[in-house]
Amino acid sequence: MYFELKDATAGILARSRRHDDLCDLPLNLIGSEREAYDIQATAQDVLGFERKGFAIIGTSDASRRALGLTKPVYSEIPPLSLLCGVQEFRLPPGTMGVQCEFAFTMLRAYPDAGEPIDIETADDAILDCRPAIGIIGRRTRQAFTGNNAAIADFGLHVATICGNHVPGVSPAELSEIDVTTFLFKQTVFSGKSASIMGNPMNAVVWLARQLAANGRQLEPNDVVATGSCTTIHQVSAGQHLAVDFGQLGQVECVFI
């Protein structure tokens, strides 16, 4: 894809996200993962917002199958898309569904120079963990599958809704959390935190390695949304979603 075409594609995606509109871009024509991340980065620059963290999708087998991915992908989170204590959320056009995930906040830059990237060092670099609902969707009218289309389209990220922090949850406990989702107080589906790469903290490790390979790192106060520990669930306006993360607490939202 020519440089000028990548810039034009990124500009259209940015406008579509800013105005909650859909476009007709043929994202299936993106030729490589590098091109896709270049388009995403340029689109983030066009939006003009300083990032608040990173959102990952496809960290569990069930979510990859639902989204047509072969591996996890990530994107930056703009400030307006990171929400805490939200009671209502308006679903934009192109919404694909929600994912039940964990939202880590970084205590420090990670990794430091020469620091190994593993679950032990990640635990030292993390400030806290909160339950979260991730809204995913596309900016194109046509539904494209595949890693490259998802990457370019902001990693399919729409918003991350965080619950309250519950202190004192260890890495071992994080790998053993049962997650139950309710619509209108009726159990819809359940999952286990271990479906996210064996432990949700491994999503932070994976992301840190991806960033380090490109000369980047996680910064203090960055939020890392881990991707879903359940399948992707479709929601509609008027529905009330509540998710119980066991000892980590609950998060809920009404979609309008």
C-alpha positions as CSV (number, residue, x, y, z in Angstrom):
1,M,0.0,0.0,0.0
2,Y,1.5,3.4,-1.0
3,F,2.4,5.9,1.7
4,E,-0.2,8.4,0.5
5,L,-2.9,5.7,0.5
6,K,-2.0,4.7,4.0
7,D,-2.3,8.3,5.2
8,A,-5.6,8.7,3.5
9,T,-6.9,5.4,5.0
10,A,-5.7,6.5,8.5
11,G,-7.4,9.9,8.1
12,I,-10.8,8.3,7.2
13,L,-10.6,5.8,10.1
14,A,-9.8,8.7,12.5
15,R,-12.8,10.8,11.3
16,S,-15.1,7.7,11.5
17,R,-14.1,7.1,15.0
18,R,-14.3,10.7,16.1
19,H,-17.8,11.1,14.6
20,D,-19.1,7.6,15.3
21,D,-19.6,7.0,11.6
22,L,-19.0,4.1,9.3
23,C,-16.9,4.2,6.1
24,D,-16.3,2.1,3.0
25,L,-12.5,1.4,3.3
26,P,-11.4,-2.0,1.9
27,L,-9.2,-2.9,4.8
28,N,-8.9,-6.4,3.4
29,L,-6.4,-5.0,1.0
30,I,-3.8,-4.2,3.7
31,G,-0.8,-6.3,2.8
32,S,1.1,-6.8,6.0
33,E,0.9,-6.5,9.8
34,R,3.5,-3.7,9.6
35,E,1.3,-1.7,7.3
36,A,-1.7,-2.3,9.5
37,Y,0.1,-1.0,12.6
38,D,1.4,2.0,10.6
39,I,-2.1,2.9,9.6
40,Q,-3.3,2.5,13.2
41,A,-0.5,4.7,14.5
42,T,-1.2,7.4,11.9
43,A,-4.9,7.3,12.7
44,Q,-4.1,7.8,16.4
45,D,-2.0,10.8,15.5
46,V,-4.8,12.3,13.5
47,L,-7.2,11.9,16.5
48,G,-4.7,14.0,18.3
49,F,-5.2,12.5,21.8
50,E,-2.4,11.4,24.2
51,R,-2.8,7.7,24.9
52,K,-4.1,6.4,28.2
53,G,-2.9,2.9,27.7
54,F,-3.4,-0.1,25.4
55,A,-6.3,-2.5,24.6
56,I,-5.7,-6.1,23.5
57,I,-8.1,-8.4,21.8
58,G,-7.7,-12.1,20.9
59,T,-5.9,-13.2,24.0
60,S,-8.3,-16.3,24.4
61,D,-9.2,-19.0,22.0
62,A,-12.9,-18.2,22.2
63,S,-12.4,-14.5,21.4
64,R,-10.0,-15.2,18.5
65,R,-12.6,-17.6,17.0
66,A,-15.4,-15.1,17.4
67,L,-13.3,-12.3,15.8
68,G,-11.6,-14.2,13.0
69,L,-8.1,-13.6,14.4
70,T,-5.1,-16.0,14.4
71,K,-3.3,-14.2,17.2
72,P,-3.7,-11.3,19.7
73,V,-3.5,-7.7,18.4
74,Y,-3.3,-4.4,20.3
75,S,-4.1,-0.7,20.0
76,E,-3.7,2.5,22.0
77,I,-6.6,3.8,24.2
78,P,-7.5,7.4,23.7
79,P,-8.5,9.3,26.9
80,L,-12.2,9.7,25.8
81,S,-12.4,5.9,25.4
82,L,-11.2,5.0,28.9
83,L,-14.2,5.2,31.3
84,C,-14.5,4.6,35.0
85,G,-17.7,4.4,37.1
86,V,-19.8,4.8,34.0
87,Q,-23.5,4.1,34.5
88,E,-24.6,4.3,30.8
89,F,-22.8,3.9,27.5
90,R,-24.1,4.7,24.0
91,L,-23.4,2.0,21.5
92,P,-22.0,3.5,18.3
93,P,-22.7,2.1,14.8
94,G,-20.5,-0.9,14.0
95,T,-20.5,-2.2,17.6
96,M,-19.6,-5.9,17.5
97,G,-20.0,-6.8,21.1
98,V,-18.4,-6.7,24.6
99,Q,-15.6,-8.6,26.2
100,C,-15.0,-9.3,29.9
101,E,-11.4,-8.4,30.8
102,F,-8.9,-7.2,33.3
103,A,-7.5,-3.6,33.3
104,F,-4.0,-3.3,34.8
105,T,-2.5,0.1,35.7
106,M,1.3,0.4,35.4
107,L,3.2,1.6,38.5
108,R,6.4,2.4,36.5
109,A,7.9,2.2,33.1
110,Y,8.2,-1.4,31.9
111,P,10.5,-2.9,30.9
112,D,13.5,-1.0,32.2
113,A,16.6,-1.2,30.1
114,G,17.9,-4.8,30.2
115,E,15.1,-6.0,32.4
116,P,13.7,-9.5,31.6
117,I,10.1,-9.4,30.5
118,D,8.2,-12.1,32.4
119,I,5.3,-12.4,34.9
120,E,7.6,-11.8,37.9
121,T,8.9,-8.5,36.6
122,A,5.4,-7.5,35.3
123,D,4.0,-8.0,38.8
124,D,6.6,-5.6,40.2
125,A,5.7,-3.0,37.5
126,I,1.9,-3.1,38.0
127,L,0.1,-0.8,40.4
128,D,-3.3,-2.4,40.5
129,C,-5.9,-4.5,38.6
130,R,-9.6,-3.8,38.0
131,P,-12.5,-5.6,36.4
132,A,-13.5,-4.2,33.1
133,I,-15.9,-4.4,30.1
134,G,-14.4,-3.8,26.7
135,I,-16.6,-2.6,23.9
136,I,-15.3,-3.7,20.5
137,G,-16.5,-2.6,17.0
138,R,-15.4,-1.6,13.6
139,R,-15.4,1.7,11.6
140,T,-16.3,0.0,8.3
141,R,-19.7,-0.8,6.9
142,Q,-18.4,-4.1,5.6
143,A,-17.3,-6.6,8.2
144,F,-13.7,-7.7,7.4
145,T,-12.0,-10.6,9.2
146,G,-8.3,-11.1,9.7
147,N,-5.5,-9.7,11.8
148,N,-4.5,-6.8,9.5
149,A,-8.0,-5.3,9.1
150,A,-8.5,-5.5,12.9
151,I,-5.2,-3.9,13.7
152,A,-5.7,-1.0,11.3
153,D,-9.2,-0.3,12.6
154,F,-7.9,0.7,16.0
155,G,-7.6,-2.9,17.0
156,L,-11.4,-3.0,17.0
157,H,-11.3,-1.0,20.3
158,V,-14.3,1.3,21.0
159,A,-14.1,1.8,24.8
160,T,-12.9,0.3,28.1
161,I,-15.2,0.6,31.1
162,C,-13.3,0.0,34.4
163,G,-14.7,-1.0,37.7
164,N,-13.2,-0.2,41.1
165,H,-9.8,-1.4,42.3
166,V,-9.7,-4.2,44.9
167,P,-6.3,-4.4,46.6
168,G,-4.3,-7.4,47.5
169,V,-5.0,-9.8,44.6
170,S,-1.8,-11.8,43.9
171,P,-0.7,-13.1,40.4
172,A,-1.6,-16.6,41.6
173,E,-5.1,-15.6,42.5
174,L,-5.6,-13.7,39.2
175,S,-5.2,-17.0,37.4
176,E,-8.0,-18.7,39.3
177,I,-10.9,-16.2,39.0
178,D,-14.3,-17.3,37.8
179,V,-16.1,-14.7,35.7
180,T,-19.9,-14.7,35.4
181,T,-21.8,-12.4,33.1
182,F,-25.4,-11.3,33.7
183,L,-28.0,-9.6,31.4
184,F,-31.0,-8.4,33.2
185,K,-29.9,-10.4,36.3
186,Q,-29.9,-13.7,34.2
187,T,-26.7,-15.6,33.8
188,V,-25.6,-15.4,30.2
189,F,-22.1,-17.0,30.1
190,S,-19.1,-17.6,32.3
191,G,-15.4,-17.9,31.9
192,K,-12.1,-18.3,33.7
193,S,-9.3,-15.8,34.0
194,A,-6.8,-18.5,33.0
195,S,-8.2,-18.5,29.5
196,I,-6.3,-15.3,29.0
197,M,-2.8,-16.7,28.2
198,G,-2.9,-18.9,31.4
199,N,-3.0,-15.7,33.5
200,P,-4.3,-12.2,32.7
201,M,-0.9,-10.8,33.7
202,N,0.6,-12.7,30.8
203,A,-1.3,-10.2,28.5
204,V,0.9,-7.4,30.0
205,V,4.0,-9.5,29.4
206,W,3.0,-10.2,25.8
207,L,2.3,-6.5,25.2
208,A,5.5,-5.4,26.8
209,R,7.4,-7.7,24.5
210,Q,5.6,-6.4,21.4
211,L,6.4,-2.9,22.3
212,A,10.0,-3.6,23.2
213,A,10.5,-5.2,19.8
214,N,9.7,-1.8,18.4
215,G,11.8,0.3,20.8
216,R,8.8,1.2,23.0
217,Q,7.7,0.5,26.6
218,L,4.8,0.8,28.9
219,E,4.8,4.1,30.9
220,P,3.6,4.8,34.5
221,N,-0.2,5.1,34.7
222,D,-0.7,3.3,31.4
223,V,-3.8,1.0,31.5
224,V,-3.5,-2.4,29.8
225,A,-6.9,-4.0,29.0
226,T,-6.2,-7.7,28.6
227,G,-8.7,-9.0,26.2
228,S,-11.6,-11.3,26.9
229,C,-11.7,-14.3,29.2
230,T,-15.0,-15.3,27.7
231,T,-16.4,-15.3,24.2
232,I,-17.5,-12.0,22.6
233,H,-21.1,-11.3,23.6
234,Q,-23.4,-9.1,21.4
235,V,-25.3,-6.5,23.2
236,S,-28.1,-4.1,22.3
237,A,-29.4,-0.7,23.4
238,G,-31.6,-1.1,26.5
239,Q,-29.7,-4.0,28.0
240,H,-28.1,-4.0,31.4
241,L,-24.8,-5.9,31.6
242,A,-23.2,-6.9,34.9
243,V,-20.0,-8.9,35.3
244,D,-18.9,-10.6,38.5
245,F,-15.1,-11.1,38.8
246,G,-15.2,-12.9,42.1
247,Q,-12.7,-11.5,44.6
248,L,-11.8,-8.7,42.1
249,G,-15.2,-7.2,42.3
250,Q,-18.0,-6.3,39.7
251,V,-18.5,-3.9,36.8
252,E,-21.8,-3.1,35.2
253,C,-23.2,-0.8,32.5
254,V,-26.5,0.0,30.8
255,F,-26.2,0.3,27.0
256,I,-28.3,3.0,25.3
